[in-house]
Amino acid sequence: STNGAGDGQLVFGSRDGSIWVINRDYETGHIHKFDISLQLLAHSLGDTLIAIGMDESEAKQTIKLWKTDRALVEKENTEPAKIISIPENDHPNSKICAVAITDRHIALGCENGAIYFFISNDLIKE
């Protein structure tokens, strides 16, 4: 249902919450599975992968980030490096329906027209 590419890797996601990575040697890896569903997936031209989906433990969408500075297929721990929460009181019933990411920016568009914009020198740390 969604895909991204970067750092010599192809990343594919499916609605069941699975995320798959294929590296330059055509090796595949399953890096994470959302409990319920995966809605959006994007990769910066640099080294950040963003996925938006639903987990059972959350009543709203979950935003997860991974560093892809080395191959995700080769990583032993594929848990997200960061999870971003959008305050529920801002727009409690609006789903994120669009995502754009660069090395320093994340823009999220919601169904109700709200836009969230994150800027940082290091999206994973800050």
MISEDO-449705 format. One record per atom (N, C-alpha, C, O): x, y, z; residue in one letter; atom name. Coordinates in pm, whole numbers, padded with zeros to 5 digits, m for minus. Last residue first. Example, Ala and Ser with C-alpha at 12.3 -4.5 7.8 and 13.67 -1.06 7.14 Angstrom:
BEGIN
+--------+--------+--------+------+------+
:     px :     py :     pz : resn : name :
+--------+--------+--------+------+------+
:  01285 : m00225 :  00708 :    S :    N :
:  01367 : m00106 :  00714 :    S :   CA :
:  01290 :  00003 :  00787 :    S :    C :
:  01341 :  00114 :  00804 :    S :    O :
:  01319 : m00569 :  00780 :    A :    N :
:  01230 : m00450 :  00780 :    A :   CA :
:  01320 : m00330 :  00780 :    A :    C :
:  01424 : m00332 :  00846 :    A :    O :
+--------+--------+--------+------+------+
// end
This chain:
BEGIN
+--------+--------+--------+------+------+
:     px :     py :     pz : resn : name :
+--------+--------+--------+------+------+
:  01584 :  01513 :  01856 :    E :    N :
:  01511 :  01629 :  01907 :    E :   CA :
:  01363 :  01615 :  01884 :    E :    C :
:  01286 :  01704 :  01921 :    E :    O :
:  01680 :  01269 :  01748 :    K :    N :
:  01719 :  01311 :  01883 :    K :   CA :
:  01631 :  01420 :  01941 :    K :    C :
:  01606 :  01421 :  02061 :    K :    O :
:  01565 :  01243 :  01492 :    I :    N :
:  01557 :  01132 :  01587 :    I :   CA :
:  01585 :  01179 :  01730 :    I :    C :
:  01519 :  01133 :  01823 :    I :    O :
:  01616 :  01476 :  01353 :    L :    N :
:  01476 :  01439 :  01380 :    L :   CA :
:  01464 :  01329 :  01482 :    L :    C :
:  01364 :  01321 :  01553 :    L :    O :
:  01833 :  01716 :  01398 :    D :    N :
:  01833 :  01570 :  01405 :    D :   CA :
:  01695 :  01524 :  01448 :    D :    C :
:  01661 :  01532 :  01566 :    D :    O :
:  01753 :  01973 :  01360 :    N :    N :
:  01881 :  01934 :  01301 :    N :   CA :
:  01897 :  01783 :  01303 :    N :    C :
:  01967 :  01727 :  01218 :    N :    O :
:  01407 :  02012 :  01279 :    S :    N :
:  01512 :  01976 :  01373 :    S :   CA :
:  01641 :  01950 :  01297 :    S :    C :
:  01637 :  01909 :  01181 :    S :    O :
:  01059 :  02061 :  01270 :    I :    N :
:  01190 :  02097 :  01216 :    I :   CA :
:  01294 :  02068 :  01323 :    I :    C :
:  01273 :  02096 :  01441 :    I :    O :
:  00733 :  01970 :  01173 :    F :    N :
:  00842 :  01950 :  01267 :    F :   CA :
:  00972 :  01988 :  01198 :    F :    C :
:  00994 :  01953 :  01082 :    F :    O :
:  00404 :  02058 :  01142 :    F :    N :
:  00535 :  02075 :  01082 :    F :   CA :
:  00640 :  02063 :  01191 :    F :    C :
:  00636 :  02137 :  01290 :    F :    O :
:  00077 :  01967 :  01057 :    Y :    N :
:  00180 :  01967 :  01160 :    Y :   CA :
:  00314 :  01974 :  01091 :    Y :    C :
:  00337 :  01904 :  00992 :    Y :    O :
: m00229 :  02099 :  00960 :    I :    N :
: m00094 :  02062 :  00915 :    I :   CA :
:  00000 :  02072 :  01034 :    I :    C :
:  00003 :  02174 :  01104 :    I :    O :
: m00575 :  02034 :  00906 :    A :    N :
: m00465 :  02071 :  00997 :    A :   CA :
: m00333 :  02021 :  00939 :    A :    C :
: m00327 :  01915 :  00877 :    A :    O :
: m00773 :  01927 :  00746 :    G :    N :
: m00700 :  02044 :  00697 :    G :   CA :
: m00586 :  02089 :  00788 :    G :    C :
: m00508 :  02175 :  00748 :    G :    O :
: m00881 :  01692 :  00829 :    N :    N :
: m00958 :  01812 :  00859 :    N :   CA :
: m00887 :  01941 :  00815 :    N :    C :
: m00935 :  02050 :  00844 :    N :    O :
: m00686 :  01501 :  00764 :    E :    N :
: m00811 :  01505 :  00688 :    E :   CA :
: m00890 :  01633 :  00710 :    E :    C :
: m00959 :  01679 :  00619 :    E :    O :
: m00354 :  01649 :  00775 :    C :    N :
: m00467 :  01576 :  00833 :    C :   CA :
: m00593 :  01595 :  00748 :    C :    C :
: m00605 :  01690 :  00671 :    C :    O :
: m00012 :  01613 :  00700 :    G :    N :
: m00140 :  01673 :  00667 :    G :   CA :
: m00253 :  01586 :  00719 :    G :    C :
: m00247 :  01463 :  00708 :    G :    O :
:  00306 :  01685 :  00818 :    L :    N :
:  00195 :  01591 :  00824 :    L :   CA :
:  00066 :  01664 :  00793 :    L :    C :
:  00038 :  01768 :  00854 :    L :    O :
:  00644 :  01710 :  00753 :    A :    N :
:  00515 :  01776 :  00740 :    A :   CA :
:  00408 :  01667 :  00736 :    A :    C :
:  00419 :  01571 :  00660 :    A :    O :
:  00960 :  01739 :  00885 :    I :    N :
:  00849 :  01647 :  00865 :    I :   CA :
:  00724 :  01733 :  00856 :    I :    C :
:  00700 :  01819 :  00941 :    I :    O :
:  01305 :  01808 :  00818 :    H :    N :
:  01166 :  01849 :  00829 :    H :   CA :
:  01071 :  01731 :  00814 :    H :    C :
:  01097 :  01636 :  00741 :    H :    O :
:  01565 :  01731 :  00763 :    R :    N :
:  01543 :  01819 :  00878 :    R :   CA :
:  01397 :  01853 :  00903 :    R :    C :
:  01367 :  01922 :  01001 :    R :    O :
:  01565 :  01565 :  00542 :    D :    N :
:  01660 :  01536 :  00650 :    D :   CA :
:  01632 :  01617 :  00777 :    D :    C :
:  01671 :  01576 :  00886 :    D :    O :
:  01209 :  01539 :  00489 :    T :    N :
:  01344 :  01567 :  00442 :    T :   CA :
:  01438 :  01533 :  00557 :    T :    C :
:  01394 :  01477 :  00658 :    T :    O :
:  00884 :  01420 :  00409 :    I :    N :
:  00998 :  01421 :  00501 :    I :   CA :
:  01125 :  01457 :  00425 :    I :    C :
:  01147 :  01412 :  00312 :    I :    O :
:  00532 :  01421 :  00432 :    A :    N :
:  00650 :  01456 :  00354 :    A :   CA :
:  00766 :  01467 :  00451 :    A :    C :
:  00750 :  01518 :  00563 :    A :    O :
:  00212 :  01272 :  00424 :    V :    N :
:  00339 :  01292 :  00493 :    V :   CA :
:  00446 :  01329 :  00392 :    V :    C :
:  00449 :  01277 :  00281 :    V :    O :
: m00140 :  01255 :  00484 :    A :    N :
: m00029 :  01287 :  00395 :    A :   CA :
:  00096 :  01310 :  00479 :    A :    C :
:  00089 :  01361 :  00590 :    A :    O :
: m00328 :  01203 :  00675 :    C :    N :
: m00352 :  01143 :  00544 :    C :   CA :
: m00241 :  01175 :  00444 :    C :    C :
: m00245 :  01127 :  00331 :    C :    O :
: m00416 :  01150 :  01005 :    I :    N :
: m00309 :  01197 :  00917 :    I :   CA :
: m00327 :  01126 :  00784 :    I :    C :
: m00339 :  01004 :  00779 :    I :    O :
: m00751 :  01216 :  01113 :    K :    N :
: m00645 :  01123 :  01078 :    K :   CA :
: m00541 :  01191 :  00989 :    K :    C :
: m00574 :  01277 :  00908 :    K :    O :
: m00911 :  01369 :  01384 :    S :    N :
: m00861 :  01384 :  01249 :    S :   CA :
: m00744 :  01290 :  01223 :    S :    C :
: m00650 :  01285 :  01302 :    S :    O :
: m01003 :  01380 :  01643 :    N :    N :
: m01069 :  01288 :  01551 :    N :   CA :
: m01017 :  01296 :  01408 :    N :    C :
: m01075 :  01233 :  01319 :    N :    O :
: m00849 :  01570 :  01792 :    P :    N :
: m00866 :  01433 :  01839 :    P :   CA :
: m00923 :  01335 :  01736 :    P :    C :
: m00893 :  01216 :  01743 :    P :    O :
: m00635 :  01791 :  01767 :    H :    N :
: m00731 :  01746 :  01667 :    H :   CA :
: m00762 :  01599 :  01695 :    H :    C :
: m00707 :  01511 :  01628 :    H :    O :
: m00538 :  01864 :  02034 :    D :    N :
: m00527 :  01949 :  01917 :    D :   CA :
: m00633 :  01915 :  01813 :    D :    C :
: m00713 :  02001 :  01774 :    D :    O :
: m00562 :  01670 :  02229 :    N :    N :
: m00654 :  01782 :  02237 :    N :   CA :
: m00645 :  01875 :  02116 :    N :    C :
: m00734 :  01958 :  02095 :    N :    O :
: m00357 :  01489 :  02182 :    E :    N :
: m00494 :  01452 :  02146 :    E :   CA :
: m00589 :  01569 :  02146 :    E :    C :
: m00686 :  01570 :  02071 :    E :    O :
: m00048 :  01579 :  02036 :    P :    N :
: m00141 :  01595 :  02148 :    P :   CA :
: m00285 :  01570 :  02105 :    P :    C :
: m00331 :  01624 :  02004 :    P :    O :
:  00120 :  01326 :  01873 :    I :    N :
:  00053 :  01454 :  01853 :    I :   CA :
: m00050 :  01467 :  01964 :    I :    C :
: m00130 :  01377 :  01984 :    I :    O :
:  00426 :  01171 :  01929 :    S :    N :
:  00284 :  01179 :  01962 :    S :   CA :
:  00234 :  01319 :  01933 :    S :    C :
:  00299 :  01418 :  01967 :    S :    O :
:  00669 :  00970 :  01781 :    I :    N :
:  00618 :  01106 :  01798 :    I :   CA :
:  00469 :  01098 :  01828 :    I :    C :
:  00395 :  01027 :  01760 :    I :    O :
:  00936 :  00770 :  01864 :    I :    N :
:  00791 :  00770 :  01843 :    I :   CA :
:  00743 :  00912 :  01874 :    I :    C :
:  00771 :  00966 :  01981 :    I :    O :
:  01246 :  00653 :  01738 :    K :    N :
:  01167 :  00758 :  01802 :    K :   CA :
:  01020 :  00738 :  01768 :    K :    C :
:  00985 :  00694 :  01659 :    K :    O :
:  01348 :  00423 :  01638 :    A :    N :
:  01440 :  00506 :  01715 :    A :   CA :
:  01364 :  00616 :  01789 :    A :    C :
:  01411 :  00666 :  01891 :    A :    O :
:  01159 :  00117 :  01649 :    P :    N :
:  01177 :  00255 :  01606 :    P :   CA :
:  01273 :  00331 :  01697 :    P :    C :
:  01278 :  00307 :  01818 :    P :    O :
:  01340 : m00193 :  01632 :    E :    N :
:  01240 : m00109 :  01696 :    E :   CA :
:  01263 :  00035 :  01652 :    E :    C :
:  01376 :  00072 :  01620 :    E :    O :
:  01520 : m00372 :  01537 :    T :    N :
:  01450 : m00289 :  01440 :    T :   CA :
:  01335 : m00211 :  01502 :    T :    C :
:  01243 : m00169 :  01432 :    T :    O :
:  01820 : m00493 :  01606 :    N :    N :
:  01708 : m00431 :  01676 :    N :   CA :
:  01638 : m00336 :  01581 :    N :    C :
:  01692 : m00230 :  01548 :    N :    O :
:  01994 : m00571 :  01403 :    E :    N :
:  01936 : m00672 :  01493 :    E :   CA :
:  01813 : m00617 :  01564 :    E :    C :
:  01713 : m00687 :  01579 :    E :    O :
:  02020 : m00482 :  01062 :    K :    N :
:  02006 : m00443 :  01201 :    K :   CA :
:  01943 : m00555 :  01282 :    K :    C :
:  01851 : m00622 :  01237 :    K :    O :
:  02011 : m00552 :  00797 :    E :    N :
:  02120 : m00605 :  00878 :    E :   CA :
:  02106 : m00573 :  01026 :    E :    C :
:  02176 : m00633 :  01108 :    E :    O :
:  01797 : m00415 :  00692 :    V :    N :
:  01795 : m00562 :  00683 :    V :   CA :
:  01898 : m00621 :  00779 :    V :    C :
:  01875 : m00728 :  00835 :    V :    O :
:  01874 : m00151 :  00708 :    L :    N :
:  01775 : m00201 :  00804 :    L :   CA :
:  01768 : m00352 :  00804 :    L :    C :
:  01737 : m00412 :  00907 :    L :    O :
:  02207 : m00045 :  00673 :    A :    N :
:  02097 : m00124 :  00618 :    A :   CA :
:  02003 : m00175 :  00726 :    A :    C :
:  02047 : m00236 :  00824 :    A :    O :
:  02254 :  00272 :  00823 :    R :    N :
:  02304 :  00143 :  00777 :    R :   CA :
:  02184 :  00057 :  00745 :    R :    C :
:  02072 :  00085 :  00788 :    R :    O :
:  02083 :  00485 :  00836 :    D :    N :
:  02222 :  00513 :  00799 :    D :   CA :
:  02300 :  00385 :  00772 :    D :    C :
:  02403 :  00390 :  00705 :    D :    O :
:  01819 :  00505 :  00898 :    T :    N :
:  01857 :  00408 :  00794 :    T :   CA :
:  01999 :  00433 :  00747 :    T :    C :
:  02033 :  00405 :  00632 :    T :    O :
:  01628 :  00527 :  01189 :    K :    N :
:  01748 :  00572 :  01118 :    K :   CA :
:  01785 :  00465 :  01017 :    K :    C :
:  01782 :  00346 :  01049 :    K :    O :
:  01273 :  00566 :  01207 :    W :    N :
:  01392 :  00480 :  01211 :    W :   CA :
:  01506 :  00551 :  01142 :    W :    C :
:  01485 :  00626 :  01047 :    W :    O :
:  00976 :  00665 :  01379 :    L :    N :
:  01093 :  00699 :  01297 :    L :   CA :
:  01204 :  00597 :  01316 :    L :    C :
:  01226 :  00549 :  01427 :    L :    O :
:  00620 :  00670 :  01384 :    K :    N :
:  00746 :  00608 :  01424 :    K :   CA :
:  00856 :  00643 :  01325 :    K :    C :
:  00834 :  00649 :  01204 :    K :    O :
:  00320 :  00759 :  01515 :    I :    N :
:  00421 :  00806 :  01421 :    I :   CA :
:  00555 :  00752 :  01469 :    I :    C :
:  00599 :  00783 :  01579 :    I :    O :
: m00005 :  00627 :  01536 :    T :    N :
:  00129 :  00630 :  01593 :    T :   CA :
:  00227 :  00669 :  01483 :    T :    C :
:  00219 :  00619 :  01371 :    T :    O :
: m00341 :  00744 :  01579 :    Q :    N :
: m00230 :  00701 :  01494 :    Q :   CA :
: m00097 :  00717 :  01567 :    Q :    C :
: m00079 :  00808 :  01648 :    Q :    O :
: m00505 :  00648 :  01889 :    K :    N :
: m00485 :  00733 :  01772 :    K :   CA :
: m00366 :  00681 :  01692 :    K :    C :
: m00299 :  00587 :  01733 :    K :    O :
: m00500 :  00486 :  02101 :    A :    N :
: m00633 :  00514 :  02046 :    A :   CA :
: m00625 :  00600 :  01920 :    A :    C :
: m00725 :  00622 :  01852 :    A :    O :
: m00262 :  00224 :  02140 :    E :    N :
: m00290 :  00365 :  02117 :    E :   CA :
: m00429 :  00382 :  02057 :    E :    C :
: m00470 :  00303 :  01972 :    E :    O :
: m00223 : m00047 :  02148 :    S :    N :
: m00205 :  00027 :  02273 :    S :   CA :
: m00239 :  00175 :  02261 :    S :    C :
: m00245 :  00246 :  02362 :    S :    O :
: m00244 : m00136 :  01886 :    E :    N :
: m00352 : m00166 :  01980 :    E :   CA :
: m00344 : m00081 :  02106 :    E :    C :
: m00446 : m00046 :  02165 :    E :    O :
: m00153 :  00110 :  01644 :    D :    N :
: m00116 :  00003 :  01736 :    D :   CA :
: m00231 : m00016 :  01834 :    D :    C :
: m00306 :  00077 :  01862 :    D :    O :
: m00146 :  00228 :  01314 :    M :    N :
: m00224 :  00209 :  01435 :    M :   CA :
: m00171 :  00090 :  01514 :    M :    C :
: m00146 : m00017 :  01458 :    M :    O :
:  00086 :  00457 :  01154 :    G :    N :
: m00007 :  00346 :  01159 :    G :   CA :
: m00079 :  00341 :  01292 :    G :    C :
: m00076 :  00435 :  01371 :    G :    O :
:  00347 :  00575 :  00967 :    I :    N :
:  00231 :  00617 :  01044 :    I :   CA :
:  00129 :  00504 :  01038 :    I :    C :
:  00090 :  00460 :  00930 :    I :    O :
:  00697 :  00610 :  00951 :    A :    N :
:  00580 :  00526 :  00928 :    A :   CA :
:  00468 :  00573 :  01021 :    A :    C :
:  00492 :  00606 :  01137 :    A :    O :
:  00997 :  00723 :  00806 :    I :    N :
:  00882 :  00753 :  00890 :    I :   CA :
:  00767 :  00661 :  00851 :    I :    C :
:  00742 :  00639 :  00733 :    I :    O :
:  01345 :  00713 :  00809 :    L :    N :
:  01224 :  00648 :  00762 :    L :   CA :
:  01113 :  00681 :  00859 :    L :    C :
:  01130 :  00670 :  00980 :    L :    O :
:  01634 :  00890 :  00724 :    T :    N :
:  01523 :  00877 :  00817 :    T :   CA :
:  01402 :  00815 :  00747 :    T :    C :
:  01362 :  00860 :  00639 :    T :    O :
:  01865 :  00982 :  00582 :    D :    N :
:  01866 :  00855 :  00655 :    D :   CA :
:  01752 :  00839 :  00756 :    D :    C :
:  01772 :  00779 :  00862 :    D :    O :
:  01794 :  01146 :  00295 :    G :    N :
:  01905 :  01114 :  00385 :    G :   CA :
:  01886 :  00980 :  00451 :    G :    C :
:  01891 :  00876 :  00385 :    G :    O :
:  01559 :  01171 :  00174 :    L :    N :
:  01674 :  01148 :  00087 :    L :   CA :
:  01797 :  01114 :  00168 :    L :    C :
:  01894 :  01060 :  00115 :    L :    O :
:  01328 :  00986 :  00382 :    S :    N :
:  01397 :  01108 :  00341 :    S :   CA :
:  01509 :  01072 :  00245 :    S :    C :
:  01548 :  00956 :  00235 :    S :    O :
:  01043 :  00798 :  00315 :    H :    N :
:  01185 :  00793 :  00345 :    H :   CA :
:  01247 :  00923 :  00297 :    H :    C :
:  01222 :  00967 :  00185 :    H :    O :
:  00723 :  00690 :  00442 :    A :    N :
:  00806 :  00778 :  00359 :    A :   CA :
:  00950 :  00770 :  00406 :    A :    C :
:  00977 :  00739 :  00522 :    A :    O :
:  00397 :  00571 :  00472 :    L :    N :
:  00538 :  00538 :  00485 :    L :   CA :
:  00615 :  00630 :  00392 :    L :    C :
:  00578 :  00647 :  00276 :    L :    O :
:  00076 :  00516 :  00622 :    L :    N :
:  00168 :  00596 :  00542 :    L :   CA :
:  00312 :  00558 :  00573 :    L :    C :
:  00345 :  00518 :  00685 :    L :    O :
: m00066 :  00307 :  00757 :    Q :    N :
: m00134 :  00395 :  00662 :    Q :   CA :
: m00038 :  00468 :  00569 :    Q :    C :
: m00066 :  00482 :  00450 :    Q :    O :
: m00094 : m00012 :  00885 :    L :    N :
:  00002 :  00088 :  00841 :    L :   CA :
: m00069 :  00174 :  00737 :    L :    C :
: m00125 :  00122 :  00640 :    L :    O :
: m00269 : m00153 :  01171 :    S :    N :
: m00254 : m00119 :  01029 :    S :   CA :
: m00143 : m00018 :  01009 :    S :    C :
: m00102 :  00052 :  01101 :    S :    O :
: m00223 : m00301 :  01425 :    I :    N :
: m00350 : m00297 :  01352 :    I :   CA :
: m00331 : m00267 :  01204 :    I :    C :
: m00371 : m00346 :  01119 :    I :    O :
:  00046 : m00312 :  01509 :    D :    N :
: m00051 : m00409 :  01559 :    D :   CA :
: m00177 : m00415 :  01472 :    D :    C :
: m00231 : m00523 :  01449 :    D :    O :
:  00305 : m00291 :  01268 :    F :    N :
:  00206 : m00223 :  01351 :    F :   CA :
:  00101 : m00326 :  01391 :    F :    C :
:  00072 : m00418 :  01315 :    F :    O :
:  00609 : m00439 :  01265 :    K :    N :
:  00470 : m00460 :  01228 :    K :   CA :
:  00384 : m00379 :  01323 :    K :    C :
:  00390 : m00398 :  01445 :    K :    O :
:  00934 : m00420 :  01119 :    H :    N :
:  00836 : m00386 :  01223 :    H :   CA :
:  00697 : m00418 :  01174 :    H :    C :
:  00672 : m00424 :  01053 :    H :    O :
:  01104 : m00535 :  00932 :    I :    N :
:  01160 : m00452 :  01039 :    I :   CA :
:  01061 : m00418 :  01149 :    I :    C :
:  01102 : m00391 :  01262 :    I :    O :
:  01204 : m00803 :  00763 :    H :    N :
:  01080 : m00752 :  00820 :    H :   CA :
:  01119 : m00669 :  00940 :    H :    C :
:  01164 : m00724 :  01040 :    H :    O :
:  01408 : m00815 :  00472 :    G :    N :
:  01393 : m00816 :  00617 :    G :   CA :
:  01260 : m00755 :  00655 :    G :    C :
:  01210 : m00666 :  00588 :    G :    O :
:  01593 : m00961 :  00204 :    T :    N :
:  01474 : m00897 :  00260 :    T :   CA :
:  01473 : m00909 :  00411 :    T :    C :
:  01531 : m01001 :  00470 :    T :    O :
:  01840 : m00899 : m00038 :    E :    N :
:  01805 : m00963 :  00088 :    E :   CA :
:  01684 : m00889 :  00145 :    E :    C :
:  01675 : m00766 :  00134 :    E :    O :
:  01941 : m00783 : m00265 :    Y :    N :
:  01810 : m00848 : m00274 :    Y :   CA :
:  01777 : m00933 : m00151 :    Y :    C :
:  01698 : m01026 : m00158 :    Y :    O :
:  02153 : m00624 : m00221 :    D :    N :
:  02183 : m00764 : m00251 :    D :   CA :
:  02056 : m00848 : m00259 :    D :    C :
:  02063 : m00971 : m00261 :    D :    O :
:  02041 : m00383 : m00143 :    R :    N :
:  02106 : m00393 : m00276 :    R :   CA :
:  02137 : m00534 : m00318 :    R :    C :
:  02147 : m00563 : m00437 :    R :    O :
:  01740 : m00488 :  00037 :    N :    N :
:  01865 : m00415 :  00020 :    N :   CA :
:  01924 : m00438 : m00119 :    N :    C :
:  01862 : m00505 : m00202 :    N :    O :
:  01412 : m00431 :  00130 :    I :    N :
:  01495 : m00507 :  00036 :    I :   CA :
:  01622 : m00426 :  00014 :    I :    C :
:  01616 : m00309 : m00023 :    I :    O :
:  01186 : m00458 :  00397 :    V :    N :
:  01300 : m00388 :  00339 :    V :   CA :
:  01373 : m00483 :  00245 :    V :    C :
:  01393 : m00600 :  00277 :    V :    O :
:  00850 : m00411 :  00506 :    W :    N :
:  00953 : m00498 :  00451 :    W :   CA :
:  01061 : m00414 :  00385 :    W :    C :
:  01031 : m00311 :  00325 :    W :    O :
:  00608 : m00398 :  00749 :    I :    N :
:  00706 : m00318 :  00676 :    I :   CA :
:  00818 : m00411 :  00635 :    I :    C :
:  00876 : m00481 :  00718 :    I :    O :
:  00260 : m00454 :  00819 :    S :    N :
:  00395 : m00504 :  00792 :    S :   CA :
:  00480 : m00403 :  00717 :    S :    C :
:  00429 : m00330 :  00631 :    S :    O :
: m00003 : m00379 :  00844 :    G :    N :
:  00093 : m00326 :  00940 :    G :   CA :
:  00236 : m00370 :  00917 :    G :    C :
:  00325 : m00327 :  00989 :    G :    O :
: m00180 : m00443 :  00649 :    D :    N :
: m00186 : m00524 :  00771 :    D :   CA :
: m00084 : m00481 :  00875 :    D :    C :
: m00078 : m00539 :  00983 :    D :    O :
: m00117 : m00282 :  00430 :    R :    N :
: m00224 : m00239 :  00521 :    R :   CA :
: m00232 : m00320 :  00650 :    R :    C :
: m00285 : m00272 :  00750 :    R :    O :
:  00242 : m00267 :  00398 :    S :    N :
:  00110 : m00317 :  00360 :    S :   CA :
:  00008 : m00279 :  00468 :    S :    C :
:  00045 : m00249 :  00582 :    S :    O :
:  00536 : m00120 :  00255 :    G :    N :
:  00444 : m00143 :  00365 :    G :   CA :
:  00312 : m00194 :  00314 :    G :    C :
:  00275 : m00169 :  00199 :    G :    O :
:  00879 : m00129 :  00170 :    F :    N :
:  00740 : m00149 :  00132 :    F :   CA :
:  00656 : m00172 :  00257 :    F :    C :
:  00701 : m00235 :  00352 :    F :    O :
:  01175 :  00012 :  00064 :    V :    N :
:  01092 : m00014 :  00180 :    V :   CA :
:  00947 : m00021 :  00133 :    V :    C :
:  00898 :  00069 :  00064 :    V :    O :
:  01497 : m00047 : m00056 :    L :    N :
:  01357 : m00025 : m00089 :    L :   CA :
:  01275 : m00067 :  00032 :    L :    C :
:  01302 : m00169 :  00094 :    L :    O :
:  01817 :  00105 : m00026 :    Q :    N :
:  01715 :  00014 :  00026 :    Q :   CA :
:  01578 :  00052 : m00030 :    Q :    C :
:  01548 :  00170 : m00049 :    Q :    O :
:  02013 :  00292 : m00069 :    G :    N :
:  02027 :  00162 : m00132 :    G :   CA :
:  01927 :  00059 : m00084 :    G :    C :
:  01950 : m00061 : m00098 :    G :    O :
:  01918 :  00519 :  00068 :    D :    N :
:  02039 :  00451 :  00115 :    D :   CA :
:  02052 :  00310 :  00058 :    D :    C :
:  02095 :  00218 :  00128 :    D :    O :
:  01573 :  00471 : m00015 :    G :    N :
:  01684 :  00553 :  00032 :    G :   CA :
:  01798 :  00467 :  00080 :    G :    C :
:  01777 :  00355 :  00127 :    G :    O :
:  01218 :  00478 : m00055 :    A :    N :
:  01350 :  00430 : m00094 :    A :   CA :
:  01455 :  00526 : m00039 :    A :    C :
:  01430 :  00645 : m00020 :    A :    O :
:  00886 :  00345 :  00001 :    G :    N :
:  00986 :  00449 :  00007 :    G :   CA :
:  01120 :  00392 : m00032 :    G :    C :
:  01135 :  00270 : m00042 :    G :    O :
:  00526 :  00285 : m00006 :    N :    N :
:  00667 :  00249 : m00020 :    N :   CA :
:  00756 :  00371 : m00009 :    N :    C :
:  00709 :  00485 : m00010 :    N :    O :
:  00209 :  00116 :  00040 :    T :    N :
:  00293 :  00235 :  00047 :    T :   CA :
:  00439 :  00194 :  00036 :    T :    C :
:  00472 :  00079 :  00067 :    T :    O :
:  00081 : m00121 :  00000 :    S :    N :
:  00000 :  00000 :  00000 :    S :   CA :
:  00084 :  00126 :  00000 :    S :    C :
:  00035 :  00233 : m00037 :    S :    O :
+--------+--------+--------+------+------+
// end
